[in-house]
Amino acid sequence: MLAVIKTGGKQYKVKLKDKIKIEKLNVPEGKEILFDQVLMVGDDKSVKLGNPLVVGAKVKAKVLKQGRKAKVTGVKFKNKIRYRKYFGHRQHFTQVEITSV
């Protein structure tokens, strides 16, 4: 079974036992979470599309880990005026495993 869920302003295509990294959620490790914004549910025989959400569809997941991604660096530079700014950013994430669709 396949589903498309929406969380953190992004959409993810998930199926049973998938491990995905999503935007940070304030849920402790080991707890279950429920995604109720399901945009599509389907399998080999049928597909249900929402308008915009599928009524009554839910996806359960277990939080595996809270962490931060690798550092992304950047530079602001202006020519001829000796202006250089270096910056870095590490995005927080939550890793979840899909337990039921």
Secondary structure, 3 states (H helix, E strand, C coil): CEEEEEECCEEEEEECCCEEEEECCCCCCCCEEEECCEEEEECCCCEEECCCCCCCCCEEEEEEEEEECCCEEEEEEECCCCEEEEEEECCEEEEEEEEEC
